[in-house]
Amino acid sequence: MKPRNLLLTNSQSPGDVMMLTAAVRDLHRQHPGKFRTAVATGHHPR
């Protein structure tokens, strides 16, 4: 089966964005090879 593209977005605080890392990790652990993920955040370093 071809992996599905998945775009996760989060424009909350940096701590919430950091927790998204764990969510992506867990998604790939539970469904290996099923998703190709990209993450877009609202945080832009100065």
Secondary structure, DSSP 8 states (H G I E B T S, - for coil): ---EEEEEEE-S-HHHHHHHHHHHHHHHHHSTTTEEEEEEES----
